[in-house]
Amino acid sequence: MFSISRKTLRRVTWWGMLLTTIGAIAALMLYSTTLSQRQYQALYQQTDQLAQLMTRQVGVQAYDALVDKNYQPLQTMANELATEPLIRDASFYQLNGSPVVRSTNALPLETAVGLTTPLGLESQGRQQLMTPISRGGDIVGFLRLTVEHHSVINEAKKQLQSNMTEFRLLIGLALLLGALLMTMLTRRSARLSW
């Protein structure tokens, strides 16, 4: 007949609880990292969708001014767009690709996309959005916006980091309480005989 001593049973139980606790800690840390990455990705996608929607709306508004070659409203629109925290610069182009109007702080296209700097460092954290300026399928030009993802994401990133820190502190507190409970139960079971 197979028998296990009480001392061996206690050791196996203790090691099992320890390994289960370590596995739970690892799983919670992995989950918190995965959750953080998902939140960053969702924030990036929301920023991108918002910028594309705004680009399409401005493109619709700019159609008449570009057809009439009335560039003053386009200049005003480009400068107003560039004052938004999400947008670095705005430029309007004719159908052949020649620039018509640029915001006052606009980077040249080659610099904005990172062609003039080593490894494209100038374009990091920025995204170029191009949309046709059209009405009823008649394209008369293009609008290019340089979107500053990092300026929008930085504030949200701080909030996410704060939430993740609180989450990790709560995990640590739960582990501490679990260790105290395990110690109390171990001492109690040591005093009592099986």
Z-matrix of the N, CA and C atoms (Angstrom, degrees):
N
C 1 1.440
C 2 1.528 1 109.20
N 3 1.316 2 115.16 1 142.23
C 4 1.466 3 122.20 2 -177.15
C 5 1.525 4 109.27 3 -91.95
N 6 1.328 5 116.86 4 126.78
C 7 1.469 6 119.71 5 179.03
C 8 1.527 7 109.82 6 -134.37
N 9 1.308 8 114.60 7 148.52
C 10 1.459 9 121.41 8 179.87
C 11 1.526 10 107.36 9 -120.11
N 12 1.314 11 114.80 10 132.89
C 13 1.465 12 117.76 11 179.03
C 14 1.528 13 109.65 12 -72.68
N 15 1.304 14 115.23 13 158.90
C 16 1.459 15 120.39 14 -179.32
C 17 1.525 16 111.04 15 -65.29
N 18 1.302 17 116.26 16 -36.50
C 19 1.466 18 120.23 17 -179.88
C 20 1.530 19 110.22 18 -64.21
N 21 1.314 20 117.20 19 -43.20
C 22 1.466 21 121.31 20 178.20
C 23 1.523 22 110.49 21 -65.45
N 24 1.311 23 116.85 22 -40.71
C 25 1.460 24 120.99 23 178.43
C 26 1.530 25 111.20 24 -62.18
N 27 1.339 26 116.86 25 -41.12
C 28 1.463 27 120.54 26 177.61
C 29 1.529 28 110.89 27 -63.36
N 30 1.328 29 116.17 28 -43.96
C 31 1.470 30 119.87 29 179.75
C 32 1.525 31 111.35 30 -63.18
N 33 1.304 32 116.57 31 -44.60
C 34 1.463 33 120.34 32 179.13
C 35 1.530 34 109.77 33 -62.73
N 36 1.318 35 117.03 34 -42.58
C 37 1.462 36 120.95 35 178.39
C 38 1.528 37 110.63 36 -63.46
N 39 1.335 38 116.88 37 -44.99
C 40 1.463 39 121.27 38 -179.26
C 41 1.525 40 110.68 39 -62.31
N 42 1.340 41 117.01 40 -47.18
C 43 1.472 42 120.22 41 179.51
C 44 1.530 43 111.14 42 -65.76
N 45 1.305 44 116.93 43 -36.82
C 46 1.464 45 120.00 44 176.88
C 47 1.516 46 111.77 45 -62.82
N 48 1.325 47 116.70 46 -43.29
C 49 1.465 48 120.37 47 177.87
C 50 1.529 49 110.85 48 -65.69
N 51 1.328 50 116.61 49 -40.02
C 52 1.461 51 120.56 50 179.63
C 53 1.528 52 110.84 51 -63.82
N 54 1.326 53 117.37 52 -47.27
C 55 1.468 54 120.87 53 179.66
C 56 1.530 55 111.66 54 -65.25
N 57 1.325 56 116.42 55 -38.05
C 58 1.463 57 119.96 56 177.12
C 59 1.527 58 110.79 57 -64.46
N 60 1.322 59 116.93 58 -41.15
C 61 1.466 60 121.25 59 178.37
C 62 1.520 61 111.06 60 -63.94
N 63 1.324 62 116.99 61 -45.62
C 64 1.470 63 120.69 62 178.92
C 65 1.527 64 110.33 63 -62.54
N 66 1.323 65 117.21 64 -41.53
C 67 1.463 66 120.62 65 177.09
C 68 1.520 67 112.17 66 -63.11
N 69 1.331 68 116.41 67 -39.64
C 70 1.469 69 120.07 68 178.34
C 71 1.526 70 110.88 69 -66.06
N 72 1.326 71 117.21 70 -39.76
C 73 1.470 72 120.86 71 177.39
C 74 1.523 73 110.25 72 -61.69
N 75 1.328 74 116.16 73 -47.35
C 76 1.469 75 119.98 74 179.96
C 77 1.526 76 110.84 75 -61.47
N 78 1.329 77 117.05 76 -41.69
C 79 1.465 78 120.24 77 179.96
C 80 1.527 79 111.20 78 -65.31
N 81 1.323 80 118.00 79 -40.33
C 82 1.466 81 120.93 80 178.81
C 83 1.523 82 111.64 81 -66.14
N 84 1.327 83 117.10 82 -40.70
C 85 1.468 84 119.94 83 178.34
C 86 1.529 85 110.70 84 -65.70
N 87 1.315 86 116.75 85 -42.12
C 88 1.463 87 120.68 86 177.79
C 89 1.527 88 110.34 87 -63.03
N 90 1.320 89 116.51 88 -42.03
C 91 1.463 90 120.47 89 178.82
C 92 1.524 91 111.05 90 -63.87
N 93 1.332 92 117.53 91 -41.29
C 94 1.468 93 119.55 92 -179.42
C 95 1.521 94 111.08 93 -65.33
N 96 1.325 95 117.56 94 -37.71
C 97 1.464 96 120.48 95 177.34
C 98 1.524 97 110.83 96 -67.38
N 99 1.313 98 117.20 97 -43.57
C 100 1.462 99 121.55 98 178.77
C 101 1.528 100 110.63 99 -63.20
N 102 1.312 101 116.76 100 -41.65
C 103 1.463 102 121.30 101 178.33
C 104 1.525 103 110.77 102 -62.22
N 105 1.317 104 116.40 103 -42.43
C 106 1.463 105 120.77 104 178.95
C 107 1.527 106 110.83 105 -62.44
N 108 1.324 107 116.89 106 -43.96
C 109 1.463 108 120.34 107 179.29
C 110 1.524 109 111.14 108 -64.08
N 111 1.311 110 117.89 109 -39.63
C 112 1.468 111 120.86 110 177.90
C 113 1.524 112 111.06 111 -63.63
N 114 1.328 113 116.90 112 -39.82
C 115 1.461 114 120.18 113 179.52
C 116 1.524 115 110.90 114 -65.45
N 117 1.338 116 117.62 115 -41.33
C 118 1.462 117 120.58 116 177.65
C 119 1.527 118 110.70 117 -62.72
N 120 1.319 119 116.81 118 -41.90
C 121 1.463 120 120.82 119 180.00
C 122 1.529 121 110.75 120 -64.99
N 123 1.318 122 117.01 121 -42.47
C 124 1.468 123 120.26 122 178.48
C 125 1.522 124 110.86 123 -64.08
N 126 1.315 125 117.07 124 -39.73
C 127 1.462 126 120.73 125 178.41
C 128 1.523 127 110.88 126 -64.69
N 129 1.314 128 116.50 127 -41.59
C 130 1.465 129 120.58 128 178.85
C 131 1.531 130 110.33 129 -62.93
N 132 1.327 131 117.01 130 -42.97
C 133 1.461 132 120.54 131 179.76
C 134 1.531 133 111.57 132 -65.80
N 135 1.323 134 117.11 133 -39.27
C 136 1.468 135 119.79 134 177.93
C 137 1.523 136 110.96 135 -64.01
N 138 1.327 137 116.65 136 -41.91
C 139 1.458 138 120.71 137 178.06
C 140 1.516 139 110.37 138 -61.72
N 141 1.314 140 116.26 139 -42.96
C 142 1.459 141 121.20 140 -179.61
C 143 1.530 142 110.96 141 -64.31
N 144 1.321 143 117.62 142 -44.95
C 145 1.464 144 120.81 143 179.74
C 146 1.524 145 111.77 144 -64.31
N 147 1.325 146 116.56 145 -40.38
C 148 1.460 147 120.39 146 178.02
C 149 1.526 148 110.81 147 -62.91
N 150 1.314 149 116.48 148 -44.14
C 151 1.465 150 120.33 149 -179.65
C 152 1.528 151 111.15 150 -65.25
N 153 1.329 152 118.06 151 -40.35
C 154 1.460 153 120.31 152 179.04
C 155 1.528 154 111.28 153 -66.21
N 156 1.317 155 117.05 154 -39.85
C 157 1.463 156 120.39 155 177.32
C 158 1.525 157 110.66 156 -62.19
N 159 1.322 158 116.29 157 -45.48
C 160 1.457 159 120.35 158 179.73
C 161 1.531 160 110.58 159 -63.88
N 162 1.317 161 116.81 160 -39.37
C 163 1.464 162 120.89 161 179.30
C 164 1.521 163 111.06 162 -62.27
N 165 1.326 164 116.98 163 -43.51
C 166 1.469 165 120.15 164 178.76
C 167 1.526 166 111.29 165 -63.87
N 168 1.330 167 116.94 166 -41.75
C 169 1.465 168 120.38 167 -179.52
C 170 1.526 169 111.79 168 -63.73
N 171 1.319 170 116.58 169 -43.09
C 172 1.467 171 120.18 170 179.13
C 173 1.520 172 109.86 171 -66.60
N 174 1.328 173 116.98 172 -38.28
C 175 1.460 174 120.59 173 178.07
C 176 1.514 175 112.38 174 -59.86
N 177 1.319 176 117.20 175 -40.02
C 178 1.466 177 121.30 176 177.90
C 179 1.526 178 110.29 177 -65.44
N 180 1.318 179 117.43 178 -41.21
C 181 1.466 180 121.34 179 -179.09
C 182 1.526 181 112.13 180 -68.53
N 183 1.319 182 117.31 181 -28.60
C 184 1.469 183 120.91 182 -174.33
C 185 1.527 184 113.34 183 -84.95
N 186 1.305 185 118.86 184 -7.00
C 187 1.467 186 121.88 185 -174.04
C 188 1.531 187 111.88 186 -57.38
N 189 1.319 188 117.52 187 -54.37
C 190 1.471 189 120.94 188 -176.11
C 191 1.525 190 111.81 189 -60.75
N 192 1.320 191 117.28 190 -42.78
C 193 1.466 192 120.42 191 -178.85
C 194 1.524 193 111.16 192 -64.20
N 195 1.322 194 117.55 193 -37.71
C 196 1.465 195 120.39 194 -179.39
C 197 1.526 196 111.03 195 -72.82
N 198 1.324 197 117.85 196 -37.97
C 199 1.468 198 121.18 197 177.99
C 200 1.525 199 110.30 198 -66.17
N 201 1.332 200 117.29 199 -42.38
C 202 1.467 201 121.78 200 -178.55
C 203 1.531 202 113.01 201 -80.61
N 204 1.320 203 116.83 202 -2.46
C 205 1.471 204 122.92 203 -176.54
C 206 1.525 205 111.29 204 56.61
N 207 1.312 206 114.99 205 35.07
C 208 1.458 207 122.57 206 175.96
C 209 1.532 208 106.47 207 -98.39
N 210 1.320 209 116.15 208 92.94
C 211 1.456 210 120.64 209 -169.84
C 212 1.525 211 114.24 210 -86.59
N 213 1.311 212 118.91 211 -12.22
C 214 1.472 213 120.65 212 -179.43
C 215 1.535 214 112.05 213 -62.54
N 216 1.347 215 120.45 214 -46.01
C 217 1.472 216 118.76 215 176.33
C 218 1.530 217 112.27 216 -62.20
N 219 1.338 218 116.13 217 -33.45
C 220 1.464 219 119.17 218 177.86
C 221 1.528 220 110.64 219 -66.66
N 222 1.339 221 116.47 220 -40.22
C 223 1.468 222 120.02 221 178.72
C 224 1.527 223 110.42 222 -63.50
N 225 1.311 224 116.00 223 -43.23
C 226 1.466 225 120.46 224 177.87
C 227 1.525 226 110.53 225 -62.23
N 228 1.328 227 116.05 226 -43.90
C 229 1.458 228 121.11 227 179.76
C 230 1.529 229 110.91 228 -63.16
N 231 1.331 230 117.21 229 -42.98
C 232 1.467 231 121.25 230 179.85
C 233 1.524 232 110.87 231 -63.29
N 234 1.321 233 117.04 232 -43.57
C 235 1.468 234 120.04 233 179.70
C 236 1.525 235 112.05 234 -66.95
N 237 1.336 236 116.86 235 -38.24
C 238 1.467 237 120.06 236 177.48
C 239 1.526 238 111.12 237 -66.56
N 240 1.325 239 116.64 238 -40.12
C 241 1.464 240 119.76 239 177.47
C 242 1.522 241 111.06 240 -62.25
N 243 1.330 242 116.50 241 -39.87
C 244 1.465 243 120.54 242 -177.06
C 245 1.525 244 112.70 243 -69.28
N 246 1.323 245 118.08 244 -15.37
C 247 1.465 246 119.85 245 177.58
C 248 1.525 247 112.30 246 -82.19
N 249 1.318 248 117.29 247 -12.89
C 250 1.462 249 120.89 248 178.60
C 251 1.530 250 109.57 249 -69.59
N 252 1.347 251 117.85 250 144.04
C 253 1.467 252 119.53 251 -177.58
C 254 1.526 253 113.68 252 -66.58
N 255 1.301 254 117.39 253 -23.68
C 256 1.457 255 121.78 254 -178.81
C 257 1.525 256 112.27 255 -80.66
N 258 1.311 257 117.68 256 -21.89
C 259 1.465 258 121.32 257 -170.33
C 260 1.522 259 110.80 258 -110.92
N 261 1.321 260 115.93 259 130.49
C 262 1.472 261 122.19 260 176.88
C 263 1.521 262 110.90 261 -83.09
N 264 1.340 263 116.25 262 -48.29
C 265 1.462 264 120.12 263 177.65
C 266 1.520 265 110.37 264 -157.05
N 267 1.331 266 114.88 265 166.22
C 268 1.465 267 121.99 266 179.60
C 269 1.516 268 108.65 267 -137.50
N 270 1.331 269 115.70 268 140.77
C 271 1.469 270 120.95 269 178.87
C 272 1.519 271 109.15 270 -141.93
N 273 1.328 272 115.18 271 144.13
C 274 1.460 273 122.08 272 175.20
C 275 1.524 274 108.10 273 -110.96
N 276 1.328 275 116.11 274 138.19
C 277 1.460 276 122.31 275 -178.20
C 278 1.520 277 109.93 276 -125.65
N 279 1.338 278 115.11 277 150.32
C 280 1.457 279 120.14 278 172.38
C 281 1.520 280 108.47 279 -75.79
N 282 1.304 281 115.46 280 172.52
C 283 1.457 282 120.85 281 -178.31
C 284 1.525 283 111.99 282 -60.80
N 285 1.337 284 117.87 283 -31.97
C 286 1.465 285 120.61 284 -179.68
C 287 1.528 286 112.79 285 -80.55
N 288 1.341 287 118.27 286 -2.88
C 289 1.460 288 121.79 287 176.47
C 290 1.513 289 114.98 288 98.60
N 291 1.310 290 117.98 289 -3.15
C 292 1.468 291 119.29 290 179.16
C 293 1.528 292 109.47 291 -79.63
N 294 1.337 293 116.90 292 137.23
C 295 1.465 294 119.75 293 -178.15
C 296 1.524 295 111.79 294 -69.08
N 297 1.320 296 115.45 295 139.11
C 298 1.461 297 122.09 296 178.73
C 299 1.523 298 109.18 297 -104.05
N 300 1.319 299 116.13 298 -51.62
C 301 1.458 300 122.42 299 -176.56
C 302 1.525 301 108.37 300 -140.84
N 303 1.335 302 115.58 301 140.05
C 304 1.470 303 121.33 302 174.78
C 305 1.520 304 108.49 303 -130.34
N 306 1.313 305 115.73 304 150.74
C 307 1.463 306 118.42 305 173.57
C 308 1.526 307 108.42 306 -67.31
N 309 1.316 308 116.45 307 161.38
C 310 1.469 309 119.94 308 -172.88
C 311 1.524 310 112.94 309 -63.09
N 312 1.310 311 118.42 310 -29.64
C 313 1.461 312 120.81 311 -179.04
C 314 1.529 313 112.58 312 -104.01
N 315 1.310 314 117.61 313 21.80
C 316 1.466 315 121.75 314 -174.68
C 317 1.523 316 111.30 315 -69.10
N 318 1.310 317 114.20 316 136.78
C 319 1.454 318 120.77 317 172.91
C 320 1.519 319 108.53 318 -84.37
N 321 1.331 320 117.56 319 148.44
C 322 1.464 321 118.42 320 171.98
C 323 1.532 322 109.44 321 -60.28
N 324 1.303 323 116.60 322 150.20
C 325 1.463 324 121.12 323 -176.51
C 326 1.523 325 111.67 324 -55.74
N 327 1.335 326 117.97 325 -40.95
C 328 1.464 327 121.34 326 -178.69
C 329 1.527 328 111.13 327 -62.12
N 330 1.316 329 116.94 328 -38.08
C 331 1.464 330 120.90 329 178.78
C 332 1.523 331 110.72 330 -74.15
N 333 1.318 332 117.04 331 -40.97
C 334 1.467 333 121.25 332 -177.05
C 335 1.521 334 112.24 333 -63.15
N 336 1.318 335 117.17 334 -34.12
C 337 1.468 336 119.44 335 179.54
C 338 1.518 337 112.05 336 -92.66
N 339 1.337 338 117.55 337 -0.21
C 340 1.459 339 120.75 338 173.79
C 341 1.506 340 115.50 339 86.62
N 342 1.333 341 118.15 340 20.00
C 343 1.464 342 120.01 341 -179.22
C 344 1.526 343 112.57 342 -79.21
N 345 1.322 344 118.33 343 -22.58
C 346 1.464 345 120.94 344 -175.08
C 347 1.520 346 113.45 345 -98.20
N 348 1.324 347 118.45 346 -2.93
C 349 1.461 348 120.69 347 179.96
C 350 1.519 349 109.66 348 -118.06
N 351 1.331 350 117.02 349 149.89
C 352 1.463 351 119.12 350 178.56
C 353 1.528 352 110.81 351 -61.25
N 354 1.288 353 115.97 352 134.89
C 355 1.468 354 123.92 353 178.41
C 356 1.526 355 113.50 354 60.58
N 357 1.308 356 117.22 355 15.72
C 358 1.462 357 120.93 356 178.22
C 359 1.513 358 113.65 357 63.50
N 360 1.337 359 117.31 358 33.95
C 361 1.467 360 121.14 359 -175.98
C 362 1.520 361 112.90 360 -61.56
N 363 1.316 362 117.42 361 -32.44
C 364 1.469 363 121.00 362 -177.71
C 365 1.529 364 111.75 363 -64.74
N 366 1.329 365 117.01 364 -28.21
C 367 1.466 366 119.66 365 -175.55
C 368 1.523 367 113.33 366 -92.67
N 369 1.318 368 118.72 367 -2.12
C 370 1.461 369 119.90 368 -178.02
C 371 1.520 370 110.83 369 -66.82
N 372 1.328 371 115.88 370 135.77
C 373 1.459 372 121.51 371 -178.35
C 374 1.516 373 113.42 372 81.02
N 375 1.327 374 115.92 373 3.49
C 376 1.465 375 120.45 374 -178.96
C 377 1.519 376 109.35 375 -124.01
N 378 1.307 377 114.41 376 152.24
C 379 1.460 378 119.96 377 177.39
C 380 1.518 379 108.18 378 -133.29
N 381 1.317 380 115.68 379 136.26
C 382 1.464 381 121.41 380 177.77
C 383 1.523 382 108.61 381 -93.05
N 384 1.321 383 115.96 382 126.30
C 385 1.460 384 121.36 383 176.10
C 386 1.521 385 108.31 384 -115.97
N 387 1.309 386 115.77 385 126.80
C 388 1.469 387 121.69 386 177.60
C 389 1.518 388 107.70 387 -118.71
N 390 1.304 389 115.38 388 136.50
C 391 1.460 390 119.67 389 175.60
C 392 1.521 391 108.70 390 -138.85
N 393 1.311 392 116.86 391 140.58
C 394 1.465 393 118.59 392 177.44
C 395 1.524 394 110.58 393 -72.63
N 396 1.304 395 114.92 394 144.11
C 397 1.463 396 121.19 395 173.21
C 398 1.521 397 105.28 396 -95.61
N 399 1.323 398 115.45 397 109.17
C 400 1.467 399 118.92 398 -173.21
C 401 1.520 400 110.84 399 -147.54
N 402 1.320 401 112.90 400 164.05
C 403 1.462 402 120.98 401 173.28
C 404 1.522 403 106.27 402 -148.05
N 405 1.301 404 116.20 403 124.56
C 406 1.458 405 121.01 404 179.32
C 407 1.523 406 113.10 405 60.72
N 408 1.307 407 117.51 406 32.13
C 409 1.461 408 121.24 407 179.55
C 410 1.517 409 114.28 408 85.44
N 411 1.320 410 118.76 409 -5.27
C 412 1.465 411 123.19 410 179.65
C 413 1.532 412 108.81 411 -90.09
N 414 1.322 413 116.79 412 103.09
C 415 1.464 414 122.06 413 -178.66
C 416 1.524 415 108.79 414 -87.36
N 417 1.340 416 116.26 415 126.81
C 418 1.468 417 120.66 416 -179.16
C 419 1.524 418 112.44 417 -115.39
N 420 1.312 419 117.77 418 -9.54
C 421 1.460 420 120.46 419 -180.00
C 422 1.515 421 110.80 420 176.43
N 423 1.335 422 114.65 421 -166.86
C 424 1.461 423 120.57 422 -177.11
C 425 1.522 424 110.18 423 -138.99
N 426 1.311 425 115.28 424 152.32
C 427 1.455 426 122.78 425 172.86
C 428 1.520 427 107.36 426 -115.90
N 429 1.335 428 116.09 427 131.10
C 430 1.470 429 120.72 428 176.04
C 431 1.518 430 108.35 429 -118.76
N 432 1.319 431 115.50 430 127.07
C 433 1.460 432 121.79 431 174.94
C 434 1.517 433 108.71 432 -117.66
N 435 1.315 434 116.17 433 139.21
C 436 1.458 435 121.23 434 171.64
C 437 1.521 436 106.69 435 -101.39
N 438 1.316 437 116.06 436 113.64
C 439 1.462 438 122.32 437 -176.26
C 440 1.523 439 109.29 438 -94.40
N 441 1.324 440 116.13 439 130.11
C 442 1.468 441 123.08 440 177.98
C 443 1.527 442 108.35 441 -94.16
N 444 1.329 443 116.25 442 92.67
C 445 1.460 444 119.22 443 -179.58
C 446 1.522 445 111.60 444 -67.76
N 447 1.311 446 117.85 445 -37.91
C 448 1.460 447 119.45 446 -174.09
C 449 1.522 448 113.04 447 -67.16
N 450 1.322 449 119.35 448 -29.55
C 451 1.470 450 119.57 449 179.29
C 452 1.523 451 111.25 450 -68.89
N 453 1.312 452 117.22 451 -35.26
C 454 1.461 453 120.87 452 178.28
C 455 1.523 454 110.20 453 -78.22
N 456 1.304 455 115.90 454 -40.84
C 457 1.454 456 120.75 455 -174.46
C 458 1.526 457 111.75 456 -72.99
N 459 1.336 458 118.37 457 -29.44
C 460 1.466 459 120.14 458 -176.93
C 461 1.524 460 112.48 459 -58.06
N 462 1.315 461 117.69 460 -45.18
C 463 1.469 462 120.40 461 -179.60
C 464 1.524 463 110.93 462 -65.65
N 465 1.313 464 116.50 463 -43.91
C 466 1.466 465 119.79 464 178.32
C 467 1.526 466 110.64 465 -66.82
N 468 1.323 467 115.90 466 -34.20
C 469 1.462 468 120.27 467 179.24
C 470 1.528 469 110.58 468 -63.89
N 471 1.320 470 116.99 469 -40.33
C 472 1.467 471 120.41 470 177.51
C 473 1.524 472 110.51 471 -61.19
N 474 1.326 473 116.65 472 -43.24
C 475 1.460 474 120.47 473 179.95
C 476 1.523 475 110.95 474 -65.90
N 477 1.327 476 117.17 475 -42.33
C 478 1.461 477 120.40 476 178.52
C 479 1.522 478 111.11 477 -63.92
N 480 1.335 479 116.97 478 -41.13
C 481 1.463 480 120.21 479 178.62
C 482 1.527 481 110.55 480 -63.02
N 483 1.315 482 116.63 481 -39.81
C 484 1.463 483 120.55 482 177.59
C 485 1.528 484 110.54 483 -62.37
N 486 1.330 485 116.33 484 -44.45
C 487 1.467 486 120.28 485 178.15
C 488 1.521 487 111.52 486 -63.17
N 489 1.325 488 116.77 487 -41.28
C 490 1.462 489 120.19 488 -179.66
C 491 1.531 490 110.71 489 -67.00
N 492 1.322 491 117.67 490 -37.25
C 493 1.463 492 120.99 491 177.52
C 494 1.523 493 110.35 492 -63.95
N 495 1.327 494 116.86 493 -44.29
C 496 1.462 495 120.18 494 176.80
C 497 1.525 496 110.98 495 -61.66
N 498 1.326 497 117.17 496 -40.99
C 499 1.459 498 121.80 497 178.90
C 500 1.530 499 110.34 498 -61.65
N 501 1.326 500 116.46 499 -44.09
C 502 1.470 501 120.36 500 179.88
C 503 1.527 502 111.26 501 -66.65
N 504 1.326 503 117.34 502 -38.04
C 505 1.466 504 120.03 503 176.80
C 506 1.523 505 111.12 504 -63.41
N 507 1.327 506 116.39 505 -40.41
C 508 1.465 507 119.55 506 177.52
C 509 1.527 508 111.36 507 -64.99
N 510 1.325 509 116.69 508 -37.78
C 511 1.469 510 119.70 509 176.43
C 512 1.521 511 109.80 510 -63.39
N 513 1.331 512 116.72 511 -44.42
C 514 1.464 513 120.82 512 178.54
C 515 1.517 514 111.92 513 -61.08
N 516 1.329 515 116.96 514 -41.97
C 517 1.458 516 121.06 515 177.96
C 518 1.527 517 110.83 516 -63.88
N 519 1.322 518 116.70 517 -41.85
C 520 1.468 519 120.24 518 178.04
C 521 1.526 520 111.00 519 -63.10
N 522 1.329 521 116.68 520 -39.05
C 523 1.465 522 119.83 521 178.04
C 524 1.526 523 111.32 522 -66.45
N 525 1.313 524 116.66 523 -40.96
C 526 1.461 525 120.61 524 178.54
C 527 1.524 526 110.66 525 -62.49
N 528 1.328 527 116.08 526 -45.67
C 529 1.463 528 119.49 527 178.00
C 530 1.526 529 111.32 528 -63.89
N 531 1.321 530 116.94 529 -38.13
C 532 1.461 531 120.40 530 176.62
C 533 1.516 532 112.01 531 -64.12
N 534 1.339 533 116.62 532 -40.58
C 535 1.464 534 120.18 533 178.32
C 536 1.526 535 110.63 534 -65.35
N 537 1.339 536 117.10 535 -41.60
C 538 1.468 537 119.93 536 177.50
C 539 1.525 538 111.30 537 -62.68
N 540 1.318 539 116.31 538 -42.68
C 541 1.461 540 120.40 539 178.37
C 542 1.522 541 110.84 540 -63.42
N 543 1.324 542 116.48 541 -41.82
C 544 1.466 543 120.47 542 179.40
C 545 1.530 544 110.53 543 -64.56
N 546 1.328 545 116.83 544 -39.56
C 547 1.462 546 120.54 545 178.32
C 548 1.520 547 110.66 546 -64.46
N 549 1.328 548 116.55 547 -43.40
C 550 1.464 549 119.87 548 179.25
C 551 1.524 550 110.82 549 -63.18
N 552 1.317 551 116.93 550 -43.05
C 553 1.467 552 119.91 551 -179.85
C 554 1.519 553 111.50 552 -68.36
N 555 1.326 554 117.14 553 -36.28
C 556 1.465 555 120.67 554 179.62
C 557 1.522 556 110.00 555 -66.63
N 558 1.329 557 117.63 556 -43.96
C 559 1.466 558 120.74 557 178.69
C 560 1.525 559 110.81 558 -64.42
N 561 1.314 560 115.72 559 -40.09
C 562 1.461 561 119.34 560 -179.71
C 563 1.525 562 110.37 561 -66.20
N 564 1.337 563 116.38 562 -41.81
C 565 1.466 564 118.91 563 -179.36
C 566 1.519 565 111.20 564 -71.73
N 567 1.341 566 117.76 565 -25.83
C 568 1.462 567 120.03 566 177.70
C 569 1.528 568 109.82 567 -70.88
N 570 1.338 569 116.27 568 -33.84
C 571 1.461 570 119.62 569 178.82
C 572 1.531 571 111.40 570 -74.02
N 573 1.312 572 115.46 571 -32.91
C 574 1.464 573 119.53 572 179.52
C 575 1.514 574 109.04 573 -91.71
N 576 1.254 575 117.25 574 142.44
C 577 1.464 576 119.40 575 177.65
C 578 1.517 577 109.26 576 -90.70
N 579 1.270 578 115.26 577 149.39
C 580 1.469 579 120.65 578 -178.41
C 581 1.463 580 106.93 579 -79.40
